[in-house]
Every structure is written in structure tokens, then in C-alpha cells.
Amino acid sequence: MGIRNFFERWFGKDKEYAPYTPEQEDKGNGKNENGAKMFCVDCKRQFLFEPGEQQFFKMKGLTPPKRCPNCRSKRKQFKRR
């Protein structure tokens, strides 16, 4: 599977891969001019996956984050110990 297909599926083309459900969103498909709204797998809070981050992740060939920025930083600090 190519990265383009992965991102299309991840951001709502196929509901099975979407990181949110339409009932949880307050408007539209979760994407707006400010980015995509996602839910953290650790704390279950909603966070914004900003367009700059999206471009960076896509450029590096990374999968979209599953954790909010706070949980990501906590996880990194825990791994460094």
C-alpha cells in the first residue's frame, strides 16, 4: 500500500481507518483549515493534527500520530530513563 492510499484511508475515505467517528465531531468530517481532529489512545482527549505536522509526517513517510503531544512527550521521557 502506498503512502497516499494510507493517508486517504486514514483521514476518512474508509470509515474503518478513521481515527474518529462522525458522532464525536462537532462539524464536518473532522478536517478544517486548522487540521484534522484526532483522539489520543492514552488519555482519550481530542487533539489537533495540524497541517504543518501532516506535511512533516507525510514527507518522512510516518504514520499519523495516535497520541496527543502531551502523551507523546511523556512517552519519550519514559523511554529515555
Number of C-alpha atoms within 10 A of each C-alpha: 5 7 13 11 10 14 17 13 15 18 20 18 13 10 13 11 14 18 19 20 14 13 8 12 14 8 10 8 16 20 18 12 7 11 16 18 19 26 20 18 14 11 11 11 11 16 17 16 19 16 15 11 14 17 11 12 14 15 10 8 12 11 13 17 17 15 20 20 14 11 15 15 12 10 12 10 10 9 8 6 5
